Amino acid sequence: MWLLGATLLGLLLPVRPAAHAAPERCLACHPARPDDVHREVACVACHGGDGQAVDEAAAHQGLEAEPGALSTVQGTCGQGACHPVIGARIHSSLMTTAVGLVGSSRPAFGEGATEQPMGALWADPRPSPADAYTRRLCGGCHLGTRRANRDDAIVTAGSGCSACHLASAAGHPVTVAQPEDRACAGCHSRSGRVSLGYAGWAERTDGTPCEDPLPWADGRTFCAQPADVHHAAGLDCVDCHTHNALMGSGRPARRQADEVEIRCQACHGASWPAAPFEPAEDAFLADRLPRKGITLDGPVRRGVRGTPLWNLRAVGDGWVLHRKADGAPFPVPATPEDVTHRQPGHERLSCQACHTPLIPTCAECHVRFDPAGEQWDFGPAAVVAGRWVESGDGFASAPPTLAVNGADRIVPAAPGMILTVDASAAGGQVTRRRWFGSFDPHTTQRQARRCEGCHQDPVALGLGAGALSWRDGEWVFTPAHPDPAAPGAGRDRWVTWAQTEPGRSLKAGVRSLDRAERDRVLTVGRCLACHRDGAAEPYRRWPEPLVRRDAPCVPMW
């Protein structure tokens, strides 16, 4: 039985600790508490202290002003009567450890790789240049920080659990069972900027004008672009992302790819496996769902690491995704079994390779250390001497480059580190990198990229912006941003035209298309000059038509 409305909203409510036998005296001094999901819970159950004391010092003995802070979470949100499973797992969440982020900075600075979590960086009295940079520019977005030590893009958020589960309000904050997309955007409006792309915004500092820019809490402004099709339909971030992926699974994870469970096919695939839910497979859901009157009868689909997608339910011959906030149903169309999705030669394409029209870009960036400046350091939560300064050509939003991931799938990528780091003033070295990063920018559209958008586009091939033209029996690339140090190449490139080995990425196993792959892509691009319909007969029998081609038509790579 599927129960909607308030029942769904209460999925994550705790088993409420007993209130004091006598009324607490907390409200004699403090503002009235809101009517939220914890309305029946005693103040001291979350905050500690003594609710019966009449003396301030006695009342505040053992007080936790920020319930959910990770340093005390086992006695607040994670206590036995509330959320003990998540209280234990949250320390393994990538939002807590940030292991991948920490490990990304060191290779860029020419330092050795590390598996250290962010907390170890905060405690290091003599951080390396890469670690000092990470602490100051990235440390405020992760769950171990206290409310007064958060990044300036994050407003009205608390610590640990409360970083996601508080909504803005005057006086006592309002606790919400389901995090709002606004909470995600505090951190995820940076780096890959996936929250911006999902909601239909892009950070542009490349001089491109935009009407009615959206102001942000940290002073940035964003320009409108088409919202992700799932956002436009009314779905929230947590409708796809599972509790294990967000709040920690208990397994060690280094990258987001180690935790993200959802795949397009989990909803849209006609043959994604499903089986009845067994309580032993997920202690959190086994405890919470029955308490809220939700029974998972019938087949249940799961994420790639086994977490039940409990809000995706079989209805008739199809599947319906229920919004977790209110249970609103969203019928999910299955991916068509047509020629477009079964094109020979496209077997390695991910869904995102075709259905991602835009990705955040920053073509060139520079990092240097100014010893005469000063800067906030999230480790000691204080201003310290010296300042890391970033500069670049400006943020933009553009069609993605194609990359190959560790599973040999074609995925979208963007210039992540066309980078110069000068850490010499901090005791480091000068390094130069030309690395792209692959990620899902959450800008999915129903309409796929046109064939020319890959097969005739130098950006897609990793060459950078410019023009590809067919002259005298060969392709010629003219870069839009020529690199004086590499004639014929663009400054925004991943690879040069003649480069045979693939371009590198900071992510293990990710690379650009190699020369042979680029040549195959451009062979089809030449055919498109005459056979413009990507579903036309020649492409259905690819590569057979190449054998019968006219010699002047295309080269045989």
BELSUL-V94702 format. One record per residue. N is the residue number from 1. RES is the residue in one letter. PHI is phi as a letter, one per 40 degrees, with the letter a starting at -180 (999 if undefined). OMEGA is omega in degrees with one decimal (999 if undefined). Layout:
n	res	phi	omega
N	RES	PHI	OMEGA
N	RES	PHI	OMEGA
This chain:
n	res	phi	omega
1	M	999	-178.8
2	W	b	-179.9
3	L	b	-172.7
4	L	b	171.9
5	G	g	-172.9
6	A	c	179.1
7	T	c	177.9
8	L	c	-178.6
9	L	d	-177.7
10	G	c	-174.2
11	L	d	-173.5
12	L	c	179.4
13	L	c	-179.8
14	P	c	164.4
15	V	c	-164.2
16	R	c	174.1
17	P	c	-179.9
18	A	c	176.5
19	A	c	176.2
20	H	c	176.2
21	A	c	177.5
22	A	b	-179.6
23	P	d	176.2
24	E	c	179.8
25	R	c	-175.1
26	C	d	-173.6
27	L	c	174.2
28	A	c	-179.8
29	C	b	-172.0
30	H	c	180.0
31	P	c	178.4
32	A	c	179.5
33	R	c	179.6
34	P	c	177.2
35	D	c	-176.0
36	D	b	-173.2
37	V	c	179.3
38	H	b	-172.7
39	R	c	-177.6
40	E	c	-176.7
41	V	c	178.6
42	A	c	179.1
43	C	d	-174.2
44	V	c	177.6
45	A	c	178.5
46	C	c	-171.3
47	H	c	-172.2
48	G	g	-177.0
49	G	g	-178.6
50	D	b	-177.2
51	G	c	-180.0
52	Q	b	-176.9
53	A	c	176.6
54	V	b	177.9
55	D	c	-175.4
56	E	d	-178.1
57	A	c	179.5
58	A	c	-179.4
59	A	c	-176.0
60	H	c	178.0
61	Q	c	-178.3
62	G	g	-176.4
63	L	c	170.0
64	E	b	-176.9
65	A	c	-177.5
66	E	b	177.6
67	P	d	-176.2
68	G	h	175.4
69	A	d	-170.1
70	L	c	-179.5
71	S	c	-179.4
72	T	b	-170.5
73	V	c	-179.0
74	Q	c	177.9
75	G	c	179.4
76	T	b	-177.3
77	C	c	-174.7
78	G	c	-179.4
79	Q	c	-168.6
80	G	d	-177.6
81	A	c	-174.0
82	C	b	-174.0
83	H	b	-174.1
84	P	c	-178.8
85	V	c	-179.3
86	I	c	178.3
87	G	d	178.1
88	A	c	-174.5
89	R	c	-172.3
90	I	d	-180.0
91	H	c	177.5
92	S	c	-178.3
93	S	c	175.8
94	L	c	175.1
95	M	c	174.7
96	T	c	-172.7
97	T	c	-176.8
98	A	f	-175.8
99	V	d	-179.2
100	G	c	178.9
101	L	c	178.5
102	V	c	-178.8
103	G	c	-179.8
104	S	c	-175.1
105	S	c	-173.5
106	R	c	177.8
107	P	c	178.7
108	A	c	179.8
109	F	c	-178.4
110	G	g	179.5
111	E	b	-179.2
112	G	c	178.8
113	A	c	-178.8
114	T	a	172.4
115	E	b	-177.5
116	Q	c	170.9
117	P	c	-179.0
118	M	d	-179.3
119	G	d	178.1
120	A	c	176.9
121	L	c	-179.2
122	W	c	-174.7
123	A	c	-175.5
124	D	c	-178.8
125	P	c	-179.7
126	R	b	-177.7
127	P	c	174.1
128	S	c	177.7
129	P	d	179.7
130	A	c	-179.4
131	D	c	177.7
132	A	c	176.5
133	Y	d	-178.6
134	T	c	179.9
135	R	d	-172.6
136	R	c	-175.0
137	L	b	-174.8
138	C	b	-170.4
139	G	c	-174.9
140	G	c	-177.3
141	C	c	-172.2
142	H	b	-157.8
143	L	c	-179.4
144	G	c	-179.7
145	T	c	174.6
146	R	c	-173.1
147	R	d	-178.8
148	A	c	-175.9
149	N	b	-179.5
150	R	c	176.7
151	D	c	-175.4
152	D	c	174.1
153	A	c	-175.7
154	I	b	-179.4
155	V	b	178.6
156	T	f	178.7
157	A	b	178.7
158	G	c	-175.7
159	S	b	174.4
160	G	f	179.7
161	C	d	-175.4
162	S	c	175.7
163	A	c	-179.9
164	C	b	-169.2
165	H	b	172.3
166	L	b	171.6
167	A	b	-178.1
168	S	c	177.2
169	A	a	173.5
170	A	c	-179.6
171	G	g	-179.6
172	H	c	-179.5
173	P	c	176.6
174	V	c	176.9
175	T	c	178.9
176	V	b	178.6
177	A	c	-179.6
178	Q	b	177.3
179	P	d	176.0
180	E	c	177.6
181	D	d	178.3
182	R	d	179.4
183	A	c	177.7
184	C	c	-173.6
185	A	c	179.3
186	G	d	178.6
187	C	c	-171.1
188	H	c	166.6
189	S	c	176.6
190	R	b	177.6
191	S	f	180.0
192	G	c	174.7
193	R	f	-175.6
194	V	c	178.4
195	S	c	178.5
196	L	c	-179.2
197	G	d	-178.9
198	Y	c	-177.0
199	A	c	177.0
200	G	g	179.0
201	W	b	177.2
202	A	a	173.6
203	E	c	-178.5
204	R	b	174.6
205	T	b	-178.1
206	D	c	179.6
207	G	g	178.5
208	T	c	-179.3
209	P	c	174.5
210	C	a	179.7
211	E	c	176.1
212	D	f	179.3
213	P	c	179.9
214	L	c	177.4
215	P	c	-179.7
216	W	b	-173.3
217	A	c	-177.1
218	D	c	176.3
219	G	g	176.9
220	R	c	172.7
221	T	b	-175.4
222	F	b	-179.3
223	C	b	-177.9
224	A	c	170.9
225	Q	a	-179.9
226	P	d	178.3
227	A	c	173.5
228	D	d	-175.0
229	V	d	179.9
230	H	c	175.2
231	H	c	179.6
232	A	c	179.0
233	A	c	178.7
234	G	h	-178.9
235	L	c	178.4
236	D	c	-179.5
237	C	d	-173.9
238	V	c	176.5
239	D	c	176.7
240	C	b	-173.9
241	H	c	-171.5
242	T	c	-178.4
243	H	c	178.7
244	N	c	-179.3
245	A	c	-175.7
246	L	c	-171.5
247	M	c	177.4
248	G	h	180.0
249	S	b	-172.7
250	G	g	176.3
251	R	c	175.2
252	P	c	179.9
253	A	b	179.8
254	R	b	-176.4
255	R	b	176.3
256	Q	d	179.5
257	A	c	177.8
258	D	c	-175.2
259	E	b	-176.9
260	V	c	-174.6
261	E	b	-171.7
262	I	c	172.2
263	R	b	178.8
264	C	d	-175.5
265	Q	c	179.5
266	A	c	175.9
267	C	c	-170.1
268	H	c	-179.3
269	G	c	-178.4
270	A	c	-174.3
271	S	b	177.4
272	W	c	-173.0
273	P	c	177.5
274	A	a	-179.6
275	A	a	178.3
276	P	d	179.2
277	F	c	175.5
278	E	b	-176.2
279	P	d	-176.7
280	A	c	-174.9
281	E	c	-178.5
282	D	a	-175.1
283	A	c	-178.3
284	F	c	-178.9
285	L	c	179.3
286	A	c	178.9
287	D	c	-169.7
288	R	c	-174.5
289	L	c	179.6
290	P	c	-179.9
291	R	c	-179.7
292	K	b	174.8
293	G	g	-178.8
294	I	b	177.7
295	T	b	178.9
296	L	c	175.2
297	D	c	-178.4
298	G	g	-176.4
299	P	c	178.3
300	V	b	174.0
301	R	c	-176.2
302	R	b	173.1
303	G	c	-173.4
304	V	c	175.8
305	R	b	167.9
306	G	g	180.0
307	T	c	179.7
308	P	c	175.6
309	L	c	-166.1
310	W	c	179.9
311	N	c	174.1
312	L	b	-170.5
313	R	b	177.4
314	A	c	177.2
315	V	b	-176.6
316	G	g	-179.4
317	D	c	-176.7
318	G	b	-178.3
319	W	b	-179.1
320	V	b	175.1
321	L	c	179.8
322	H	b	177.0
323	R	c	-173.6
324	K	c	-177.8
325	A	c	-173.9
326	D	a	179.4
327	G	g	-179.5
328	A	d	-176.0
329	P	c	176.1
330	F	b	177.1
331	P	d	-174.7
332	V	b	177.6
333	P	c	177.1
334	A	c	176.8
335	T	c	-177.5
336	P	c	174.7
337	E	c	-176.9
338	D	b	-176.6
339	V	c	-179.0
340	T	c	-178.2
341	H	c	179.2
342	R	b	-176.5
343	Q	c	174.6
344	P	d	-177.3
345	G	g	-179.2
346	H	b	-174.6
347	E	c	-176.7
348	R	c	-175.8
349	L	c	168.8
350	S	c	175.9
351	C	d	-175.9
352	Q	c	-179.1
353	A	d	-179.9
354	C	b	-171.6
355	H	c	175.6
356	T	b	-177.8
357	P	c	-173.9
358	L	b	178.2
359	I	a	178.5
360	P	c	179.9
361	T	b	170.6
362	C	a	-164.6
363	A	c	-179.7
364	E	b	178.3
365	C	b	-176.4
366	H	b	179.6
367	V	b	176.0
368	R	a	179.9
369	F	b	178.1
370	D	b	-176.9
371	P	c	-179.1
372	A	c	-178.5
373	G	c	173.8
374	E	a	-170.8
375	Q	a	175.4
376	W	c	177.7
377	D	b	-176.7
378	F	c	175.4
379	G	c	176.7
380	P	c	-176.5
381	A	f	-176.8
382	A	a	174.2
383	V	c	-179.7
384	V	b	-177.9
385	A	c	178.5
386	G	g	-175.8
387	R	a	172.3
388	W	c	-174.0
389	V	b	176.2
390	E	b	173.7
391	S	a	-178.6
392	G	a	-178.8
393	D	c	177.3
394	G	h	177.1
395	F	c	178.6
396	A	a	176.3
397	S	b	-171.7
398	A	a	175.8
399	P	d	-175.4
400	P	c	168.8
401	T	c	177.6
402	L	c	178.3
403	A	b	174.6
404	V	b	-178.2
405	N	c	-175.9
406	G	c	176.8
407	A	c	179.6
408	D	g	175.6
409	R	b	177.8
410	I	c	-173.8
411	V	b	177.3
412	P	c	179.3
413	A	a	-179.2
414	A	a	176.3
415	P	c	-178.5
416	G	c	-177.5
417	M	a	160.0
418	I	c	-152.9
419	L	b	166.8
420	T	b	178.0
421	V	b	174.0
422	D	b	179.8
423	A	b	-174.7
424	S	c	179.8
425	A	c	177.3
426	A	b	-180.0
427	G	g	179.9
428	G	b	-176.1
429	Q	b	174.8
430	V	c	-179.5
431	T	b	176.3
432	R	b	-177.9
433	R	b	171.9
434	R	b	-176.6
435	W	b	172.2
436	F	b	177.7
437	G	b	176.5
438	S	c	175.8
439	F	a	176.4
440	D	c	-176.2
441	P	c	178.5
442	H	g	174.9
443	T	b	-173.2
444	T	d	174.5
445	Q	b	177.7
446	R	c	179.6
447	Q	c	-179.7
448	A	c	173.6
449	R	c	174.3
450	R	c	-178.8
451	C	d	-179.9
452	E	c	-178.3
453	G	c	172.6
454	C	b	-168.1
455	H	c	176.7
456	Q	b	-173.8
457	D	b	-179.8
458	P	c	177.1
459	V	c	179.7
460	A	d	-177.3
461	L	c	179.7
462	G	g	-178.4
463	L	c	-175.8
464	G	g	-178.9
465	A	c	179.6
466	G	i	-176.6
467	A	b	172.2
468	L	b	179.1
469	S	b	-179.1
470	W	c	-177.1
471	R	b	173.4
472	D	f	174.6
473	G	g	177.3
474	E	a	176.2
475	W	c	177.5
476	V	b	180.0
477	F	b	176.0
478	T	b	-175.8
479	P	c	175.1
480	A	c	-179.4
481	H	b	-174.1
482	P	c	176.2
483	D	c	-178.6
484	P	d	-177.9
485	A	c	-178.4
486	A	a	-177.1
487	P	d	180.0
488	G	g	-178.5
489	A	b	179.2
490	G	c	177.4
491	R	c	-177.7
492	D	c	-175.0
493	R	c	164.7
494	W	c	178.9
495	V	b	173.3
496	T	c	-178.4
497	W	d	-174.6
498	A	c	-174.7
499	Q	c	-177.9
500	T	c	179.9
501	E	c	-178.0
502	P	c	174.0
503	G	c	-174.1
504	R	c	173.2
505	S	b	175.6
506	L	c	-179.2
507	K	c	-178.2
508	A	c	175.8
509	G	g	-178.3
510	V	c	-179.4
511	R	a	172.4
512	S	c	167.5
513	L	c	175.8
514	D	c	-174.6
515	R	c	-179.4
516	A	c	178.9
517	E	c	177.9
518	R	c	179.4
519	D	c	178.8
520	R	c	178.6
521	V	c	-177.7
522	L	c	173.8
523	T	c	175.7
524	V	c	178.1
525	G	d	176.9
526	R	c	178.5
527	C	c	-178.0
528	L	c	176.6
529	A	c	178.7
530	C	b	-176.9
531	H	c	-169.3
532	R	c	-178.5
533	D	c	-177.7
534	G	c	177.8
535	A	c	-177.7
536	A	c	-174.3
537	E	d	-177.9
538	P	d	-175.8
539	Y	c	178.5
540	R	c	-177.9
541	R	b	-176.7
542	W	c	10.3
543	P	b	-177.8
544	E	d	-177.7
545	P	d	-179.9
546	L	c	-179.0
547	V	c	-175.7
548	R	b	-175.9
549	R	c	168.7
550	D	c	-175.6
551	A	d	-179.1
552	P	c	-171.9
553	C	c	-179.1
554	V	b	173.9
555	P	c	172.6
556	M	c	-174.8
557	W	c	999
